[in-house]
Amino acid sequence: MDTPNSGTARLDYAEYEDEELVEIVRQAGPGDTRAFEALLERHQSRVLTNCRYMTRSSANAEDLAQEVFVRAYFGLAKFRGDAAFGTWVRRIKVNHCLNFIRKQERRSGEISLETPGVEAHEAVREEPGAAETLESLDERGRIDGVLDEMVDTLRIPLLMRDLDEMSYREIADALGIGLSAAKMRVKRGRAEFREKYESRFGGLGGEDGGTET
């Protein structure tokens, strides 16, 4: 049986799991990026889409996505495998996009990510996520339009939670806010997304009015 590094190893890296490809990349000789290119091909579409959603910039999304994978490639030595490779890359993407947004805000004088007063001191309860909506709807143009209308203080935590599947603690740490504030921003982001979508396009696809779990 061929091993990943044997002379007769298959070149179709699409058959390997992410964890196997990471090990192949680590053991590969100088200039051999085939395994990493397989990882890139597998994850680049989602990273590119999320870069565009987070920054609202189609013009910069491709460059940002490329920079994310460059960082991932040179950071693989520090990747311990505590999380899946895709999750690790998404965290790199989130931090990179947040840095980009903050630079843009400093240039324009805006401070939307840290604007105080967004959180209300009300009880926070878990509500059905918008993940199914954001992932399953085909009307990408509609979703783009709704997200573009949302303020960053709500839009970005919503994307981090429901697209990047980050924990509330990870969101809080990335944004430099408290845990309860992170939960509240996600909650309010979901409510605002739903309200804006329904006011423009009617009911959300797949919604059946069921109870939360």
C-alpha positions as CSV (number, residue, x, y, z in Angstrom):
1,M,0.0,0.0,0.0
2,D,1.3,3.4,-1.0
3,T,2.1,5.8,1.8
4,P,1.7,9.6,1.4
5,N,5.4,10.2,1.0
6,S,6.4,7.1,-1.0
7,G,7.8,7.4,-4.5
8,T,4.7,5.8,-5.9
9,A,2.2,7.8,-3.8
10,R,-0.9,8.9,-5.5
11,L,-1.0,12.5,-6.6
12,D,-4.7,12.8,-6.1
13,Y,-4.6,14.4,-2.6
14,A,-8.3,14.9,-2.7
15,E,-8.7,11.4,-1.3
16,Y,-6.9,12.4,1.9
17,E,-8.4,13.9,5.1
18,D,-7.3,17.3,6.2
19,E,-5.3,15.9,9.0
20,E,-3.4,13.7,6.6
21,L,-2.7,16.5,4.3
22,V,-1.4,18.7,7.1
23,E,1.2,15.9,8.0
24,I,2.1,15.6,4.3
25,V,2.7,19.3,4.1
26,R,4.9,19.2,7.2
27,Q,7.0,16.4,5.8
28,A,7.2,17.7,2.3
29,G,10.4,18.8,0.8
30,P,11.2,22.4,-0.1
31,G,9.0,23.7,-2.8
32,D,6.5,20.8,-2.7
33,T,3.2,22.5,-2.1
34,R,0.9,20.0,-3.7
35,A,-0.7,18.8,-0.5
36,F,-1.2,22.4,0.8
37,E,-2.7,23.3,-2.6
38,A,-5.2,20.5,-2.0
39,L,-6.1,22.0,1.3
40,L,-6.4,25.5,-0.2
41,E,-8.7,24.2,-3.0
42,R,-10.9,22.5,-0.4
43,H,-11.3,25.5,1.9
44,Q,-10.7,28.6,-0.2
45,S,-14.3,29.1,-1.4
46,R,-15.6,29.4,2.1
47,V,-12.8,31.6,3.3
48,L,-13.2,33.9,0.3
49,T,-17.0,34.1,0.9
50,N,-16.5,34.8,4.6
51,C,-13.8,37.5,3.9
52,R,-16.3,39.2,1.6
53,Y,-19.1,39.0,4.2
54,M,-17.0,40.2,7.1
55,T,-15.3,43.2,5.3
56,R,-18.1,44.1,2.9
57,S,-15.4,44.4,0.3
58,S,-15.5,42.2,-2.8
59,A,-12.5,44.1,-4.1
60,N,-10.3,43.1,-1.1
61,A,-11.8,39.7,-0.3
62,E,-9.6,37.7,-2.7
63,D,-6.4,39.4,-1.5
64,L,-7.4,38.8,2.1
65,A,-8.2,35.2,1.5
66,Q,-4.8,34.6,-0.2
67,E,-3.1,36.3,2.8
68,V,-5.0,34.0,5.2
69,F,-3.7,30.9,3.4
70,V,-0.1,32.4,3.3
71,R,-0.4,32.8,7.1
72,A,-1.8,29.3,7.5
73,Y,1.0,27.8,5.4
74,F,3.8,29.4,7.4
75,G,1.9,28.8,10.7
76,L,1.5,25.1,10.2
77,A,4.4,24.4,12.6
78,K,2.3,25.9,15.4
79,F,-0.9,24.0,14.4
80,R,-1.3,21.5,17.2
81,G,-4.4,19.8,15.9
82,D,-6.6,20.8,18.9
83,A,-9.3,21.8,16.4
84,A,-9.9,20.8,12.8
85,F,-7.8,22.4,10.1
86,G,-10.8,24.2,8.7
87,T,-11.7,25.7,12.1
88,W,-8.1,26.8,12.6
89,V,-8.0,28.5,9.2
90,R,-11.3,30.3,9.9
91,R,-9.9,31.7,13.1
92,I,-6.9,33.0,11.2
93,K,-9.4,34.5,8.7
94,V,-11.4,36.2,11.4
95,N,-8.4,37.8,13.0
96,H,-7.0,38.9,9.7
97,C,-10.4,40.4,8.6
98,L,-10.8,42.1,12.0
99,N,-7.4,43.7,11.6
100,F,-8.3,44.9,8.1
101,I,-11.6,46.4,9.4
102,R,-9.9,48.2,12.2
103,K,-7.3,49.7,9.9
104,Q,-10.1,50.9,7.7
105,E,-11.9,52.4,10.7
106,R,-8.9,54.2,11.9
107,R,-8.5,55.7,8.5
108,S,-12.1,56.9,8.3
109,G,-12.3,57.8,12.0
110,E,-15.1,55.3,12.7
111,I,-15.0,52.9,15.7
112,S,-17.9,50.7,15.0
113,L,-16.4,47.5,16.3
114,E,-16.0,49.0,19.8
115,T,-18.9,51.4,19.8
116,P,-20.3,51.3,23.4
117,G,-24.0,51.0,24.3
118,V,-24.8,48.1,21.9
119,E,-25.4,45.7,24.7
120,A,-28.6,45.8,26.8
121,H,-28.7,44.4,30.3
122,E,-31.4,41.9,29.6
123,A,-31.4,38.1,30.1
124,V,-29.6,36.3,27.3
125,R,-31.1,33.1,26.1
126,E,-30.0,30.9,23.2
127,E,-32.2,31.3,20.2
128,P,-32.3,29.2,17.0
129,G,-29.3,30.2,14.9
130,A,-29.3,32.0,11.6
131,A,-26.7,29.4,10.3
132,E,-29.3,27.4,8.5
133,T,-30.6,30.6,6.9
134,L,-27.2,31.9,5.9
135,E,-26.0,28.5,4.6
136,S,-29.0,27.1,2.9
137,L,-30.6,30.1,1.1
138,D,-29.7,30.4,-2.6
139,E,-30.5,34.1,-2.7
140,R,-26.9,35.2,-2.0
141,G,-27.7,38.7,-3.4
142,R,-30.5,39.1,-0.9
143,I,-28.3,38.0,2.0
144,D,-25.5,40.3,0.9
145,G,-28.0,43.2,0.8
146,V,-29.3,42.5,4.3
147,L,-25.9,42.0,5.8
148,D,-24.7,45.2,4.2
149,E,-27.4,47.2,6.0
150,M,-26.4,45.9,9.4
151,V,-24.0,47.7,11.7
152,D,-20.6,46.0,12.3
153,T,-21.3,45.6,16.0
154,L,-24.0,43.2,15.2
155,R,-23.1,41.9,11.8
156,I,-19.6,40.7,12.6
157,P,-20.5,38.7,15.8
158,L,-23.3,37.2,13.9
159,L,-21.0,36.0,11.1
160,M,-18.4,34.8,13.6
161,R,-21.0,32.7,15.4
162,D,-23.2,31.4,12.6
163,L,-20.8,31.1,9.7
164,D,-17.5,30.6,11.4
165,E,-19.1,28.6,14.3
166,M,-16.9,30.3,16.9
167,S,-17.8,30.0,20.6
168,Y,-19.1,33.0,22.4
169,R,-15.8,33.1,24.4
170,E,-13.8,33.1,21.2
171,I,-16.0,35.9,19.8
172,A,-15.6,37.9,23.1
173,D,-11.8,37.5,23.0
174,A,-11.5,38.4,19.4
175,L,-13.5,41.5,19.8
176,G,-12.2,42.5,23.2
177,I,-15.7,42.5,24.8
178,G,-17.3,40.6,27.7
179,L,-18.9,37.2,27.3
180,S,-22.4,38.5,28.0
181,A,-21.8,41.3,25.5
182,A,-20.8,38.7,22.8
183,K,-24.0,36.7,23.5
184,M,-26.1,39.9,23.3
185,R,-24.6,41.1,20.1
186,V,-25.2,37.7,18.4
187,K,-28.7,37.6,19.7
188,R,-29.5,41.1,18.4
189,G,-27.7,40.4,15.2
190,R,-29.9,37.4,14.5
191,A,-33.0,39.4,15.3
192,E,-31.9,42.3,13.1
193,F,-31.0,40.0,10.2
194,R,-34.4,38.3,10.5
195,E,-36.3,41.6,10.7
196,K,-34.5,43.2,7.8
197,Y,-34.8,40.1,5.6
198,E,-38.5,39.6,6.3
199,S,-39.3,43.2,5.8
200,R,-37.7,43.2,2.3
201,F,-38.4,39.7,1.1
202,G,-41.0,38.0,3.3
203,G,-40.4,34.9,5.5
204,L,-37.1,33.2,5.8
205,G,-36.7,30.0,3.9
206,G,-37.0,26.8,5.9
207,E,-38.6,28.5,8.9
208,D,-41.4,26.6,10.4
209,G,-42.0,28.5,13.6
210,G,-40.8,25.7,15.7
211,T,-39.6,26.1,19.3
212,E,-36.0,26.6,20.2
213,T,-33.9,23.8,21.4
